[in-house]
Amino acid sequence: MFISSAFGDSRGEIVVFAPGYERFIPQAEKWNLHFSLINTLSNKDTPLVSLKSIAIDGKDLDLDKLQISIGNKDNLPVVPAGRYIDRHELLMAQKINQKSAFGTDINNAEKRQFIELGSKIDQFTEKAKRGKIDEPGFLMTINYIEIPTELLEIEVFNTYTVEVTFSTDPVQDQTITFITKVSVIELPFSDIKTDSAEKETLSFPSNAQWIPSDLHLHTDNSDGKKTLAGAQDRMTKKGYKFICPTDGHHTGMLLPAQWGAYKVDCYSVSDDNPSKALVFPGVETSALDNGNSHLLIYGTDNNISGLQENTYSHQNLINRTINKNPPRSSAAIAHPVASLGYPWTNWSVTGYSGIELMSGCLQSNFGLGSGPGIKYREVLISQYDNAIIGGPVPSPRAGTDLHFTWTETMWGIKYYVTWVHNPSSWTSQNYNQKKETLDMSLSKGRTITSCHGSLGYFTLGANGKHIIGDVLTAVQPGTVLPLRVVFTPIHSGNLKIYLYRQITNTNQEQMFYRNVNVTPGITRTWNTNITITKPGLYWLYATITSDEESIKDDYIYSAPIIVNGQLGDVNGDGFINVTDSILVLSYVVGNVELSENELDRAEVSGDGAVNNTDSTLIMRYITGLIDEFPRQ
């Protein structure tokens, strides 16, 4: 996007703030292109601004067929921000906005400056609404041009250049222009094609349906600016099949007494209409940590009492969550490595099902070496033992954290996607059935995240038997398992896709790798075999470098399939021998401690306890007196 300014004289500059990138589904009847015109001058001389032209890929549109949300094409409102905010702040923010629009990384100082400016403008808007300042123009902070798609010749998976030009002085022919890229995409939800280049004819297996969602946003039931219906409309146009506004307890506004009515409202706007994103109620609260350590909560159903903000310790809050409505209630850690406020601070906790890798407008790096990429791998290792004994599998999540504010819209909203597994037919389920199924998938950690909406997943075993979130037990070293890897991009570019076995926080073994060019909407499927050398967490990671210069790289993370070791191989070295039998005896007499994972492999009798019987059974197996353990 190019942002220019006009008027260097006493009338000051007119500057434009606008997102550099938007996306819409092909079914969207209208494109809403947001912008804000701001005057930096401190006096009351605000010039008249009109819409001069709009061109899409160089083709001019008929302006009489367009709608403008505030004002009209001949008289567009200009926010008189310079009367209340320093001119240098506004020009600084314009430069940051331009960097963001071009995909240039923004440092923390710049992010903080832009957020502070947005907060100031929001504050003045609220004052204008209450009549506290004599300037109704401050009510006009965000405008949009509504373009009916019937005027356009659009194709799915194409990206279009939209150039908008305003006239600021028709006599001297002064203009101001911004450029936005618009992608028309279809999130790969159903009826997916398969690329014959891989000589495969497989589409998605019937037991592997993935539903695109946004699991973190806010409406006017908490501190957001849109109604439930308004949020639903916006997110439907972006391709989501369901959203979870996390309004419960957030900022202390939606409390248990209002929860029942809120649930009814979520159901009412959903109305089981397949053309709309379904709306399921969620909660965002915080641990006792001075406002930090936010927790996202799903599946509590009728009860959100005892989850209030800044009241309970980190572990206590998670325990309260999962005990609300087991096994469907679950917790996910929100913006855990936030560089500008609200990070999660206690990583000794267990019991949470998800960690938000992608959140808000301000993150820009999601590679393995980024803060989110490093933290996710740390979580995989730290939660491994707990998952082996029946605890939740840690899964990656994404959320826009939308509040529908001036800052977000002008910065450029990033419509991250969390894919949630639904083993049933989506179209045959009613609202409550879909909610129950998705609650269970969130609780079990069956999710995939993507920056832009590409979908990648894998299965292990014959006929895709084991899916993301499963725990395989008693897998012997050397076991060969069928591996299926499936990937559907929404942008063309170069795909690098990996299957890793996580070894330590920062070390992983590469089990599968492909480097190919991909076409949007065309599914690539690979069928091969992998040899299980050791137990561990197997997970998928992918990146796409887009052909479009204006579109930043896509990153995809999957939850793991956990492969537990062979029964009897207590120390996990790949062999069952005398060392394992002695290790069990040492544990029984109290000379050594075993991890939860080691205890699981040591308990070979099936009686639920590790004792002398297990040591004896291991010795009998070693000497050939038995061919398998009773637990098997």
C-alpha positions in Angstrom: 0.0 0.0 0.0 1.2 3.5 -0.8 0.1 6.3 1.5 0.6 9.9 0.4 -0.3 13.2 2.0 -1.5 16.5 0.7 -1.3 20.1 1.7 2.0 21.3 3.1 0.6 24.7 3.7 -1.3 26.2 6.7 -4.1 23.6 6.3 -1.7 20.8 7.3 -1.5 17.3 5.8 -4.2 14.9 5.0 -3.0 11.4 5.7 -4.6 8.1 5.0 -4.5 5.1 7.2 -5.6 1.8 5.6 -4.8 -1.9 5.7 -2.4 -3.1 3.1 -4.1 -6.5 2.7 -7.6 -7.9 2.9 -9.1 -11.3 2.1 -12.6 -12.3 1.2 -14.4 -15.5 0.3 -15.7 -15.7 -3.3 -19.3 -15.9 -2.0 -18.9 -12.4 -0.4 -21.5 -10.1 -2.0 -19.4 -7.0 -1.0 -15.9 -6.0 -0.3 -15.6 -3.5 2.5 -12.3 -1.5 2.2 -11.5 0.3 5.4 -9.7 3.6 5.6 -9.4 6.7 7.7 -8.7 10.3 6.5 -6.9 12.3 9.1 -6.0 16.0 9.2 -2.8 16.8 11.1 -3.5 20.6 11.5 -4.2 22.0 14.9 -6.8 24.6 13.8 -10.3 24.1 12.5 -9.6 24.5 8.8 -10.4 21.0 7.4 -10.5 20.8 3.6 -13.1 19.0 1.6 -12.1 15.6 0.4 -13.9 13.6 -2.3 -13.4 10.1 -3.8 -11.9 10.6 -7.3 -11.4 7.0 -8.5 -11.2 3.3 -7.6 -9.4 0.9 -9.9 -9.0 -2.8 -9.5 -6.0 -4.2 -11.5 -6.1 -0.9 -13.5 -9.8 -1.1 -14.4 -11.8 1.9 -13.1 -15.1 1.2 -11.3 -18.3 3.3 -11.6 -18.3 5.3 -8.4 -22.1 5.8 -8.5 -22.5 2.1 -7.9 -20.4 2.1 -4.7 -21.5 2.8 -1.1 -19.6 4.7 1.5 -20.3 4.0 5.2 -19.9 7.6 6.4 -20.4 10.6 4.1 -20.6 10.3 0.3 -18.2 10.3 -2.6 -18.3 14.1 -2.9 -17.9 14.9 0.7 -15.8 12.4 2.8 -15.3 13.1 6.5 -11.8 14.0 7.7 -10.9 13.3 11.3 -9.6 16.5 12.8 -7.0 14.6 14.9 -4.4 17.4 14.7 -6.5 19.5 17.1 -6.0 17.0 19.9 -2.9 14.9 18.9 0.6 16.2 18.1 1.2 16.3 14.3 4.6 14.4 14.7 2.8 11.5 16.4 0.3 11.3 13.5 3.1 11.4 10.8 5.1 8.8 12.8 2.1 6.5 13.0 1.5 6.9 9.3 5.1 5.7 8.5 4.6 2.7 10.8 1.3 1.9 9.1 3.0 2.0 5.8 5.8 -0.4 7.0 3.1 -2.8 8.3 1.2 -2.6 5.0 4.4 -3.5 3.1 5.1 -6.5 5.4 8.1 -4.9 7.0 8.8 -6.0 10.5 7.9 -3.5 13.2 10.0 -3.2 16.4 8.5 -3.1 19.8 9.0 0.7 20.2 7.1 1.4 17.0 4.3 -1.0 18.0 4.0 0.7 21.4 3.8 4.1 19.7 1.1 3.0 17.3 -1.0 1.4 20.0 -0.7 4.5 22.2 -1.9 6.7 19.3 -4.8 4.3 18.6 -5.8 4.4 22.2 -5.7 8.2 22.2 -8.0 8.3 19.1 -10.4 5.8 20.7 -10.5 7.9 23.9 -11.3 11.1 22.0 -14.0 9.2 20.1 -15.6 8.1 23.3 -15.4 11.6 24.6 -17.1 12.9 21.5 -19.9 10.4 21.9 -20.5 11.7 25.4 -20.3 15.3 24.3 -17.1 15.9 26.3 -15.3 17.5 23.4 -16.9 19.9 20.8 -16.0 17.8 17.8 -18.4 15.4 16.3 -15.9 14.6 13.6 -14.1 12.3 16.0 -17.0 9.9 15.7 -15.8 9.2 12.2 -12.6 7.4 12.9 -13.1 4.5 10.5 -14.8 4.6 7.2 -15.2 2.0 4.4 -16.0 1.8 0.7 -18.5 -0.9 -0.1 -17.8 -2.6 -3.5 -20.5 -5.0 -4.8 -18.7 -8.0 -6.2 -21.2 -8.2 -9.0 -19.2 -5.3 -10.5 -16.1 -7.4 -10.6 -14.8 -10.3 -12.6 -13.1 -12.2 -9.8 -11.7 -15.7 -9.6 -11.0 -17.7 -6.4 -7.3 -17.8 -5.3 -6.4 -14.6 -7.2 -5.0 -11.5 -5.6 -6.1 -8.1 -6.9 -4.6 -4.6 -6.6 -7.1 -2.0 -5.5 -6.0 1.6 -5.9 -8.1 4.3 -4.2 -7.5 8.0 -5.0 -9.0 10.9 -3.2 -9.2 14.5 -4.4 -8.1 17.1 -1.8 -8.0 20.2 -4.0 -9.8 19.9 -7.4 -8.5 23.4 -8.4 -4.9 22.4 -8.1 -5.6 18.8 -8.8 -4.0 17.5 -5.6 -4.7 13.9 -4.7 -4.0 11.3 -2.1 -3.8 7.6 -2.9 -3.7 4.2 -1.1 -3.2 0.7 -2.5 -4.6 -2.4 -0.9 -4.1 -6.0 -2.0 -7.2 -8.2 -1.9 -7.1 -12.0 -2.0 -10.1 -14.0 -2.9 -9.7 -17.3 -1.1 -11.7 -20.4 -0.2 -10.6 -22.1 3.0 -10.1 -25.8 2.2 -13.2 -27.0 4.0 -14.8 -29.6 1.7 -14.8 -30.9 -1.9 -11.1 -30.6 -2.1 -9.3 -31.4 -5.3 -6.2 -33.5 -5.5 -3.1 -32.7 -7.5 -2.5 -35.5 -10.0 1.2 -34.6 -10.0 1.6 -36.7 -6.9 -0.2 -39.6 -8.7 -2.7 -39.7 -5.8 -6.5 -39.7 -6.0 -7.1 -39.5 -2.3 -9.2 -36.6 -1.0 -9.6 -36.0 2.7 -10.3 -39.2 4.6 -13.9 -39.4 5.9 -12.6 -39.3 9.5 -10.4 -36.3 9.0 -12.6 -33.2 8.6 -11.0 -30.0 9.7 -13.1 -26.9 10.5 -11.6 -23.3 10.2 -12.2 -21.1 13.2 -11.2 -18.1 15.2 -10.9 -19.0 18.9 -10.2 -15.6 20.3 -12.0 -12.3 19.7 -14.2 -9.8 21.6 -17.6 -8.2 21.0 -19.4 -5.4 22.8 -20.4 -7.9 25.5 -16.9 -7.2 26.8 -14.4 -4.6 25.5 -15.0 -5.1 21.7 -16.7 -2.6 19.4 -19.0 -4.9 17.4 -22.1 -6.8 18.3 -22.2 -10.6 18.1 -24.0 -10.3 14.7 -21.5 -7.7 13.5 -18.6 -9.9 14.4 -20.2 -12.9 12.9 -20.8 -11.1 9.6 -17.2 -9.9 9.4 -15.7 -13.3 10.1 -18.1 -15.1 7.8 -16.7 -13.1 4.9 -13.2 -14.1 5.9 -14.1 -17.8 5.5 -14.5 -19.0 9.1 -17.0 -21.7 9.8 -17.2 -20.9 13.5 -16.0 -18.3 16.0 -15.6 -18.2 19.8 -16.0 -14.7 21.2 -14.2 -15.0 24.5 -16.3 -12.3 26.3 -16.9 -14.3 29.5 -15.3 -12.6 32.5 -13.1 -10.5 30.2 -12.6 -7.0 31.7 -15.2 -8.0 34.3 -18.1 -7.1 32.1 -19.8 -10.5 31.2 -20.2 -12.2 34.5 -22.0 -15.5 35.5 -25.3 -13.8 35.9 -25.3 -12.7 32.3 -23.8 -16.0 30.9 -27.2 -17.7 30.2 -28.5 -14.8 28.2 -25.2 -14.6 26.3 -25.4 -18.2 25.4 -28.9 -17.7 24.0 -27.6 -14.7 22.0 -24.8 -16.8 20.5 -27.3 -19.5 19.5 -29.8 -17.0 18.1 -27.3 -15.3 15.7 -26.1 -18.7 14.6 -29.6 -19.9 13.8 -28.2 -23.1 12.2 -27.6 -21.2 9.0 -24.9 -22.9 6.9 -24.1 -19.6 5.2 -23.0 -18.0 8.5 -20.2 -18.7 10.8 -21.6 -20.3 14.0 -21.0 -18.5 17.2 -20.0 -20.5 20.3 -19.5 -18.7 23.7 -16.0 -18.6 25.3 -14.2 -17.1 28.2 -11.0 -15.1 28.7 -9.9 -14.6 32.2 -6.5 -14.3 34.0 -4.6 -15.8 36.8 -3.6 -13.9 40.0 -0.7 -12.2 38.2 -1.2 -8.4 38.1 -3.3 -8.6 34.9 -0.9 -11.0 33.1 -1.3 -14.7 32.3 -4.6 -14.8 30.4 -6.5 -18.1 29.9 -9.0 -18.9 27.2 -11.7 -21.3 28.2 -14.1 -23.4 26.2 -16.8 -26.0 26.9 -17.9 -24.8 30.3 -21.6 -24.7 29.1 -23.8 -23.3 31.9 -21.3 -22.5 34.5 -18.5 -19.9 34.5 -18.6 -19.0 38.2 -15.4 -19.3 40.1 -13.3 -18.2 37.1 -13.1 -14.5 37.7 -10.0 -12.5 36.7 -6.9 -12.0 38.8 -8.2 -14.2 41.7 -6.7 -17.7 41.4 -3.2 -19.1 41.0 -2.2 -20.3 37.5 -2.7 -24.0 38.3 -5.8 -23.5 40.4 -7.4 -21.6 37.5 -6.6 -24.4 35.1 -7.9 -27.0 37.5 -11.1 -25.1 38.0 -11.6 -24.9 34.3 -11.2 -28.5 33.4 -13.4 -29.5 36.4 -16.3 -27.4 35.2 -17.7 -29.7 32.6 -15.3 -32.7 32.1 -14.3 -33.9 29.7 -15.5 -31.1 27.4 -14.2 -28.0 29.3 -10.7 -27.0 28.4 -8.1 -24.2 28.8 -5.7 -22.6 26.4 -2.9 -20.1 27.2 -3.5 -16.8 25.4 -0.7 -14.7 23.8 1.9 -16.5 25.9 5.0 -14.7 24.7 3.4 -11.3 24.1 6.1 -8.7 23.7 3.7 -5.8 24.7 1.9 -6.9 27.8 -0.1 -9.9 29.2 2.4 -12.7 28.8 1.9 -16.1 30.6 4.4 -16.2 33.5 4.2 -19.7 35.1 5.3 -22.6 32.9 5.3 -25.3 35.6 1.5 -25.8 35.2 -0.2 -28.8 33.6 -3.6 -29.6 32.3 -4.0 -27.0 29.6 -4.9 -28.2 26.1 -3.6 -25.4 23.9 -1.1 -22.6 23.5 -1.8 -19.6 21.3 1.1 -19.3 18.9 -0.5 -16.6 16.7 -2.4 -13.7 18.2 -3.4 -10.2 17.4 -2.0 -7.7 14.8 1.4 -7.2 16.3 3.1 -10.6 15.7 5.1 -10.9 12.5 7.5 -13.9 12.9 6.4 -17.5 13.4 9.3 -19.6 12.3 11.0 -22.2 14.5 13.4 -19.6 15.8 10.7 -17.2 16.8 9.3 -16.7 20.3 6.1 -18.7 19.5 8.1 -21.4 17.7 10.5 -21.9 20.6 7.8 -21.8 23.2 5.6 -24.4 21.4 8.5 -26.9 21.3 9.2 -26.3 25.0 5.6 -27.0 25.8 5.6 -30.3 23.8 8.5 -31.6 25.8 7.3 -30.3 29.2 3.8 -31.8 28.8 4.9 -35.1 27.2 4.8 -37.2 30.4 1.4 -35.7 31.4 -0.1 -36.6 28.0 1.2 -40.2 28.2 -0.8 -40.8 31.4 -4.0 -39.4 30.0 -3.5 -35.6 30.3 -4.3 -33.3 27.3 -2.0 -33.2 24.3 -0.7 -29.7 24.0 -1.9 -28.2 20.7 -1.2 -25.0 18.8 -3.9 -22.3 18.6 -4.4 -19.1 16.8 -6.7 -16.1 17.5 -7.2 -12.7 15.9 -7.9 -11.3 19.4 -10.1 -8.8 17.5 -11.8 -6.0 19.3 -12.7 -4.2 16.1 -11.0 -1.0 17.0 -9.4 1.8 15.0 -5.8 0.6 15.8 -6.5 -3.0 14.6 -8.3 -2.0 11.4 -5.7 0.6 10.4 -2.8 -1.6 11.4 -4.0 -4.5 9.2 -5.9 -7.3 10.9 -4.3 -10.8 10.5 -6.9 -13.4 10.1 -5.2 -16.4 11.6 -7.0 -19.8 11.4 -7.2 -22.6 13.9 -8.4 -25.8 12.3 -10.4 -28.0 14.7 -11.1 -31.6 14.0 -14.7 -32.8 13.6 -15.0 -36.5 13.0 -18.7 -36.2 12.0 -20.4 -34.7 9.0 -20.5 -31.0 9.6 -23.7 -30.4 7.5 -25.6 -33.2 9.3 -25.0 -31.9 12.8 -27.2 -29.3 14.5 -25.7 -26.4 16.6 -25.4 -28.3 19.9 -24.0 -31.4 18.3 -21.3 -29.3 16.5 -20.5 -27.5 19.8 -20.1 -30.7 21.7 -17.9 -32.3 19.1 -15.7 -29.2 18.8 -15.4 -28.8 22.6 -14.2 -32.4 22.7 -11.6 -31.8 20.0 -10.3 -28.7 21.8 -10.1 -30.7 25.0 -8.1 -33.5 23.3 -5.8 -31.1 21.5 -6.9 -31.9 17.9 -5.9 -28.6 16.2 -3.7 -27.1 13.5 -2.8 -23.4 13.1 -2.1 -21.3 10.1 -1.2 -17.6 9.5 -3.3 -17.3 6.4 -5.5 -20.4 6.3 -3.5 -23.2 4.6 -4.3 -26.6 5.9 -1.7 -29.4 6.6 -2.1 -32.6 8.6 -0.8 -36.1 8.8 -2.0 -39.6 10.0 -0.1 -42.7 11.1 -1.2 -46.3 10.6 -3.2 -48.2 8.0 -6.1 -46.2 6.6 -5.2 -43.1 8.6 -6.0 -44.9 11.8 -4.2 -42.4 14.1 -4.8 -38.7 13.8 -3.4 -35.6 15.4 -4.0 -35.7 19.2 -3.8 -39.5 19.5 -1.4 -41.3 21.9 0.0 -44.6 20.7 1.2 -46.9 23.4 3.6 -49.9 23.4 5.1 -49.2 20.0 8.3 -51.3 19.6 11.5 -49.7 18.1 11.7 -50.6 14.5 8.0 -50.6 14.0 7.1 -49.4 10.5 4.0 -47.2 10.3 2.2 -45.9 7.1 2.4 -42.1 7.0 0.0 -39.9 5.1 0.7 -36.2 4.7 -1.9 -33.9 3.3 -1.6 -30.2 2.4 -3.9 -27.7 0.9 -2.5 -24.1 0.3 -4.5 -21.0 -0.2 -1.7 -19.1 -1.9 0.7 -20.2 -4.6 4.4 -20.4 -3.7 7.2 -22.6 -2.5 6.1 -25.1 0.2 8.5 -26.7 2.6 6.8 -29.3 4.8 8.4 -31.4 7.6 7.4 -34.1 10.0 9.5 -33.9 13.1 10.1 -36.1 16.2 10.7 -33.6 19.0 13.7 -34.7 21.1 14.5 -31.7 23.3 13.2 -28.1 23.6 15.3 -27.1 20.5 16.3 -30.3 18.9 14.1 -32.4 16.5 14.6 -35.3 14.2 13.4 -34.9 10.6 11.2 -37.8 9.7 9.7 -36.5 6.4 10.5 -33.5 4.1 9.2 -32.2 0.8 10.1 -29.0 -1.1 7.6 -28.3 -3.9 5.8 -25.5 -5.6 2.1 -25.4 -4.8 -1.1 -24.1 -6.4 -3.8 -22.6 -4.2 -6.7 -24.9 -3.6 -5.0 -28.0 -4.9 -4.3 -30.6 -2.4 -1.0 -32.5 -2.3 -1.0 -35.9 -0.7 2.0 -38.1 0.1 1.8 -41.7 1.2 5.0 -43.3 2.6 6.3 -45.2 5.6 8.3 -44.1 8.6 10.3 -46.3 11.0 9.7 -45.6 14.7 13.2 -45.5 16.1 12.3 -44.1 19.5 9.2 -42.9 21.4 8.3 -39.2 21.2 6.1 -36.4 19.8 5.6 -36.4 16.1 4.3 -33.2 14.6 4.0 -31.3 11.3 5.5 -27.9 10.4 5.3 -26.1 7.1 6.1 -22.8 5.5 4.9 -21.3 2.2 6.8 -18.4 0.6 4.2 -16.7 -1.5 4.6 -15.7 -5.1 2.9 -12.4 -4.2 5.4 -9.9 -2.8 2.7 -8.3 -0.7 1.8 -11.5 1.1 4.0 -12.6 3.9 5.0 -16.2 4.5 2.4 -18.7 5.8 3.4 -20.9 8.7 1.5 -24.0 9.7 1.9 -26.0 13.0 0.1 -29.1 13.9 -0.6 -30.8 17.3 1.4 -34.0 17.7 0.7 -37.6 17.6 2.4 -39.0 20.6 4.2 -42.4 20.3 5.0 -44.0 23.6 7.7 -46.6 24.0 7.7 -50.3 24.1 6.3 -51.9 27.3 9.2 -53.2 29.4 11.8 -50.7 27.9 11.8 -48.6 31.0 14.8 -46.4 30.2 13.7 -45.9 26.6 17.0 -47.0 25.0 15.2 -49.2 22.5 16.0 -52.6 24.2 14.3 -54.7 26.9 17.1 -56.1 29.0 18.3 -56.7 32.6 18.9 -53.0 33.1 15.1 -52.4 32.8 14.3 -55.1 35.4 16.9 -53.8 37.8 15.6 -50.2 37.3 12.1 -51.3 38.4 13.5 -53.0 41.5 15.5 -49.8 42.3 12.3 -47.8 42.0 10.3 -50.2 44.3 12.9 -50.0 47.1 13.1 -46.2 46.7 16.6 -45.8 45.3 15.6 -44.1 42.1 12.7 -42.0 40.8 11.0 -42.7 37.5 9.2 -40.2 35.2 5.6 -40.7 34.4 6.6 -41.9 31.0 9.0 -44.4 32.5 6.4 -45.6 35.0 4.0 -46.2 32.1 6.5 -48.5 30.3 7.4 -50.2 33.6 3.8 -51.2 34.4 3.7 -54.4 32.3 1.3 -56.5 34.5 -1.8 -54.4 33.9 -2.6 -54.0 37.6 -2.1 -50.3 37.6 1.0 -50.3 39.9 4.7 -50.6 39.5 6.0 -53.3 41.8 8.1 -56.5 42.0 5.7 -58.3 39.7 6.7 -56.0 36.9 10.4 -56.6 37.4 9.8 -60.4 37.4 7.7 -60.2 34.2 10.4 -58.3 32.5 13.0 -61.0 33.4 10.7 -63.7 32.2 10.3 -61.8 28.9 14.1 -61.5 28.5 14.7 -65.2 29.1 12.0 -66.2 26.7 9.5 -67.7 29.2 6.8 -65.3 28.0 6.2 -63.8 24.5 4.3 -60.8 25.6 3.3 -58.9 28.8 -0.2 -59.3 30.4 -0.9 -55.6 29.8 -0.5 -56.1 26.1 
